[in-house]
Amino acid sequence: MTSKTLKSAILLTMVASAAALGATVDAQGPPPGKGKPPTEATNNLSVPAIMVAGTAGNLPAGCTGSWSTLLPPTGYPLTGFSIDDGYYFVQKVHTWQAQCRTGAADGSVLVYGEWGDNLSGDARLKAGSPIRVELVLKADSDELADGYNVVKLEPEKLDRESAYGTYATADGAGGYVATAESMTPVVHDNKASLLIAAVDPESDFALSVDPIAPEINATGKIVYGYNLTVPAPGAYEITFTMPSVTFTDCDVQGTCAPLGHTATMTITVGGGGGKRPPR
């Protein structure tokens, strides 16, 4: 926790204590301060989700066959972020939850796969250095549900170092509210697995994660992620298997067989100081 974070947390505690004692608190909110979260806190589900074959995350509203109640952010928002001078409810500081529901595990839930940008873009992948492997399942239907738009609050920082939050608007009564938005849900398959193997037949590099647990990332979206490090340059095949849902397509052409249960991408890893794998 940074000194500014500690200051912000202390200020919030002072405001709450003053209110409990009947003191007069400025209706405009606490003094400016950045809400850098404690490391042990978890991100809130901000993008609505359909849970298939089991639920993901410790969600306060739970998920049933119908859409759950939208839970608005709790607590007082923070300000002082470099994105602008506005107030924000911050991931890992405040609590909220997008809508969620369960879905049938018979393959009837159709999904569109979205790979991490680093895998299909211009990023150079290096042996011996961490490679983020990530896949998101978006519901391929016209169904919408409510959630909250979460943005990066400190654009000058690395993604993993920045705070993230959703904008807070004054409610006219001394408090603040967040505005819900209708969104395409993401999908969670509780039976998902991951296999990564070297394409070179002379390499014995292979790893399997079965099942692979999803994560709720900083923007509040359920993703399947793995931090991969390979020992040598070469081509590696990444295969996610989602047995309880059915792919209609993926955002990278040719990586999903329509009406199948797998998403497969081959990545090329360059030299990075790693050693060649055993042969």
C-alpha positions as CSV (number, residue, x, y, z in Angstrom):
1,M,0.0,0.0,0.0
2,T,1.4,3.4,-1.0
3,S,1.5,6.4,1.4
4,K,-1.2,8.1,-0.7
5,T,-3.4,4.9,-0.4
6,L,-2.9,4.8,3.4
7,K,-3.8,8.5,3.6
8,S,-7.0,7.9,1.6
9,A,-7.9,4.9,3.7
10,I,-7.4,6.9,6.9
11,L,-9.5,9.8,5.6
12,L,-12.3,7.4,4.8
13,T,-12.2,6.0,8.3
14,M,-12.2,9.5,9.8
15,V,-15.3,10.4,7.7
16,A,-17.1,7.2,8.8
17,S,-16.2,7.8,12.5
18,A,-17.3,11.4,12.4
19,A,-20.7,10.4,10.9
20,A,-21.1,7.8,13.7
21,L,-20.6,10.5,16.3
22,G,-23.1,12.9,14.8
23,A,-20.5,15.3,13.4
24,T,-21.1,17.4,10.3
25,V,-19.5,15.9,7.2
26,D,-18.9,17.8,4.0
27,A,-21.5,16.7,1.6
28,Q,-19.1,16.9,-1.3
29,G,-17.2,13.9,0.0
30,P,-13.8,13.1,1.5
31,P,-10.6,15.0,0.6
32,P,-8.9,13.9,-2.5
33,G,-6.9,10.7,-2.3
34,K,-6.1,7.7,-4.5
35,G,-7.7,4.4,-3.7
36,K,-5.0,1.9,-4.3
37,P,-6.4,-1.4,-3.1
38,P,-5.0,-3.9,-0.6
39,T,-3.4,-6.8,-2.4
40,E,-5.6,-9.4,-0.7
41,A,-8.8,-7.9,-2.0
42,T,-10.6,-9.3,-5.1
43,N,-12.1,-7.6,-8.1
44,N,-15.8,-7.1,-8.4
45,L,-17.8,-8.7,-11.2
46,S,-18.6,-5.7,-13.4
47,V,-19.6,-7.3,-16.7
48,P,-22.7,-9.6,-16.5
49,A,-22.0,-13.3,-16.7
50,I,-23.7,-16.6,-17.5
51,M,-22.3,-19.3,-15.3
52,V,-22.3,-22.8,-16.9
53,A,-21.7,-26.1,-15.0
54,G,-20.9,-24.1,-11.9
55,T,-20.3,-20.6,-10.7
56,A,-17.2,-18.5,-10.5
57,G,-16.1,-16.2,-7.7
58,N,-17.5,-15.5,-4.3
59,L,-20.5,-13.4,-5.5
60,P,-22.6,-11.8,-2.8
61,A,-25.8,-11.9,-4.9
62,G,-25.3,-15.5,-6.1
63,C,-26.5,-16.8,-9.4
64,T,-29.7,-18.7,-10.3
65,G,-31.6,-19.6,-13.4
66,S,-32.7,-16.0,-13.7
67,W,-30.7,-12.8,-13.7
68,S,-29.6,-11.8,-10.2
69,T,-30.1,-8.4,-8.6
70,L,-27.7,-5.7,-9.7
71,L,-25.7,-4.6,-6.6
72,P,-24.7,-0.9,-6.7
73,P,-21.3,0.2,-5.3
74,T,-21.0,0.5,-1.5
75,G,-19.1,3.2,0.4
76,Y,-18.0,6.7,-0.5
77,P,-16.2,7.2,-3.9
78,L,-12.6,8.5,-4.2
79,T,-11.1,11.2,-6.3
80,G,-7.6,12.4,-7.2
81,F,-6.9,10.0,-10.1
82,S,-5.0,11.2,-13.1
83,I,-7.7,10.3,-15.6
84,D,-9.7,13.4,-14.4
85,D,-10.9,15.1,-11.3
86,G,-14.1,13.0,-10.9
87,Y,-15.1,10.6,-8.2
88,Y,-14.8,6.9,-8.7
89,F,-15.9,3.7,-7.0
90,V,-12.6,1.7,-7.1
91,Q,-11.9,-2.0,-7.6
92,K,-10.8,-3.8,-4.4
93,V,-11.8,-0.7,-2.3
94,H,-15.6,-0.7,-2.9
95,T,-18.0,-3.5,-3.5
96,W,-20.5,-4.0,-6.3
97,Q,-21.8,-6.8,-8.6
98,A,-23.1,-7.0,-12.2
99,Q,-26.0,-9.3,-12.9
100,C,-25.4,-13.0,-13.4
101,R,-27.4,-16.2,-14.1
102,T,-26.7,-19.9,-14.6
103,G,-26.9,-21.6,-18.0
104,A,-27.5,-25.1,-19.2
105,A,-24.3,-27.3,-19.4
106,D,-25.5,-29.2,-22.5
107,G,-23.7,-27.0,-25.1
108,S,-26.7,-24.9,-25.8
109,V,-25.0,-21.7,-24.6
110,L,-23.2,-20.3,-27.7
111,V,-20.0,-18.3,-27.2
112,Y,-17.7,-16.1,-29.2
113,G,-14.0,-16.4,-28.2
114,E,-11.8,-13.4,-27.8
115,W,-8.0,-14.0,-27.4
116,G,-5.6,-11.7,-25.5
117,D,-4.3,-8.9,-27.8
118,N,-0.7,-9.9,-27.1
119,L,-1.1,-13.3,-28.7
120,S,-2.5,-12.1,-32.0
121,G,-1.0,-8.6,-32.2
122,D,2.5,-7.2,-32.7
123,A,3.8,-7.9,-29.3
124,R,7.1,-9.9,-29.3
125,L,6.9,-13.1,-27.4
126,K,10.2,-14.3,-25.9
127,A,11.4,-17.6,-24.5
128,G,12.2,-17.3,-20.8
129,S,9.9,-14.3,-20.2
130,P,6.3,-14.5,-19.0
131,I,3.7,-14.7,-21.8
132,R,0.1,-13.9,-20.8
133,V,-2.3,-16.5,-22.3
134,E,-5.9,-15.2,-22.1
135,L,-9.3,-16.1,-23.5
136,V,-12.7,-14.5,-22.9
137,L,-16.0,-16.1,-23.8
138,K,-18.7,-13.7,-24.8
139,A,-22.3,-14.8,-25.2
140,D,-23.2,-15.0,-28.9
141,S,-26.8,-13.9,-28.6
142,D,-28.9,-10.8,-28.4
143,E,-29.3,-11.2,-24.6
144,L,-28.2,-8.2,-22.5
145,A,-27.9,-7.7,-18.8
146,D,-26.7,-4.9,-16.5
147,G,-23.2,-4.1,-15.3
148,Y,-20.8,-1.3,-14.7
149,N,-18.2,0.2,-17.0
150,V,-14.8,0.0,-15.3
151,V,-11.9,2.1,-16.7
152,K,-8.2,2.5,-16.0
153,L,-7.8,5.4,-13.6
154,E,-4.1,6.0,-14.0
155,P,-3.3,5.9,-17.7
156,E,0.4,6.7,-17.2
157,K,1.0,3.5,-15.2
158,L,1.4,-0.1,-16.3
159,D,-1.9,-1.9,-16.4
160,R,-1.0,-4.1,-13.4
161,E,-0.1,-1.1,-11.3
162,S,-3.0,1.2,-12.1
163,A,-6.2,1.5,-10.0
164,Y,-9.5,0.7,-11.9
165,G,-13.0,2.0,-11.2
166,T,-16.4,3.0,-12.3
167,Y,-17.5,6.7,-12.4
168,A,-19.6,8.1,-9.6
169,T,-22.3,10.8,-10.1
170,A,-23.6,13.0,-7.3
171,D,-27.2,12.0,-6.4
172,G,-28.2,15.5,-5.1
173,A,-28.6,14.3,-1.6
174,G,-25.0,14.3,-0.5
175,G,-24.2,10.8,-1.8
176,Y,-22.9,9.3,-5.1
177,V,-24.2,6.6,-7.4
178,A,-22.8,4.6,-10.3
179,T,-24.7,4.3,-13.6
180,A,-25.5,0.8,-14.8
181,E,-25.1,-0.1,-18.5
182,S,-26.7,-2.9,-20.6
183,M,-23.9,-5.2,-21.8
184,T,-23.4,-8.5,-23.7
185,P,-22.6,-11.1,-21.0
186,V,-19.5,-13.1,-20.7
187,V,-19.7,-16.8,-20.1
188,H,-18.0,-19.1,-17.6
189,D,-17.6,-22.8,-18.2
190,N,-16.7,-24.5,-15.0
191,K,-15.3,-27.5,-16.8
192,A,-12.7,-25.6,-18.9
193,S,-9.2,-26.9,-19.4
194,L,-6.0,-25.7,-21.1
195,L,-3.3,-27.5,-23.0
196,I,-0.1,-25.9,-24.3
197,A,2.5,-28.0,-26.2
198,A,5.5,-27.4,-28.5
199,V,4.8,-27.9,-32.2
200,D,8.3,-29.2,-32.7
201,P,8.0,-33.0,-32.5
202,E,11.5,-33.2,-31.1
203,S,10.5,-31.1,-28.1
204,D,8.7,-32.7,-25.1
205,F,7.4,-29.4,-23.7
206,A,3.8,-29.8,-22.8
207,L,1.6,-28.6,-19.9
208,S,-2.0,-29.2,-18.9
209,V,-4.2,-27.2,-16.6
210,D,-7.4,-29.2,-16.0
211,P,-9.6,-27.6,-14.9
212,I,-8.5,-24.1,-15.4
213,A,-10.1,-21.6,-13.0
214,P,-11.3,-18.3,-14.4
215,E,-10.3,-14.9,-13.0
216,I,-12.2,-11.7,-12.6
217,N,-9.8,-9.1,-14.1
218,A,-9.4,-5.4,-13.2
219,T,-12.2,-4.4,-15.5
220,G,-14.6,-6.8,-13.8
221,K,-14.7,-9.4,-16.7
222,I,-14.4,-13.1,-16.2
223,V,-11.4,-14.4,-18.2
224,Y,-9.4,-17.6,-18.5
225,G,-5.7,-16.7,-18.0
226,Y,-2.4,-18.4,-17.6
227,N,1.1,-17.0,-17.2
228,L,3.2,-19.1,-19.5
229,T,7.0,-19.3,-19.7
230,V,8.6,-21.5,-22.3
231,P,12.2,-22.6,-22.2
232,A,13.1,-22.2,-25.9
233,P,12.1,-20.3,-29.1
234,G,9.7,-22.0,-31.4
235,A,6.0,-22.6,-32.2
236,Y,3.6,-23.5,-29.4
237,E,0.0,-24.6,-29.7
238,I,-2.5,-23.3,-27.2
239,T,-5.8,-25.2,-26.8
240,F,-8.7,-24.2,-24.5
241,T,-11.4,-26.8,-24.2
242,M,-14.8,-25.7,-23.1
243,P,-17.0,-28.9,-23.0
244,S,-20.1,-27.3,-21.6
245,V,-20.6,-24.5,-24.2
246,T,-20.3,-24.3,-28.0
247,F,-18.1,-21.9,-30.0
248,T,-19.7,-20.1,-33.0
249,D,-16.3,-18.4,-33.8
250,C,-13.3,-16.5,-32.4
251,D,-11.9,-13.1,-33.1
252,V,-8.8,-14.6,-34.7
253,Q,-9.7,-16.3,-37.9
254,G,-9.2,-20.1,-38.0
255,T,-8.7,-20.5,-34.2
256,C,-12.2,-21.9,-33.5
257,A,-14.1,-24.6,-35.3
258,P,-17.7,-23.4,-35.5
259,L,-20.0,-25.5,-33.4
260,G,-17.1,-27.1,-31.6
261,H,-15.8,-27.0,-28.0
262,T,-12.2,-25.9,-28.5
263,A,-10.2,-22.7,-29.3
264,T,-6.7,-23.3,-30.6
265,M,-4.0,-20.8,-31.5
266,T,-0.4,-21.4,-32.5
267,I,2.1,-18.7,-31.2
268,T,5.6,-18.1,-32.3
269,V,8.1,-17.4,-29.5
270,G,11.4,-15.8,-30.3
271,G,14.8,-16.0,-28.5
272,G,14.9,-14.6,-25.0
273,G,17.8,-16.3,-23.3
274,G,16.0,-19.5,-22.5
275,K,17.6,-22.9,-22.8
276,R,16.4,-25.5,-25.4
277,P,14.1,-28.1,-24.0
278,P,15.3,-31.7,-23.6
279,R,15.1,-33.9,-26.7
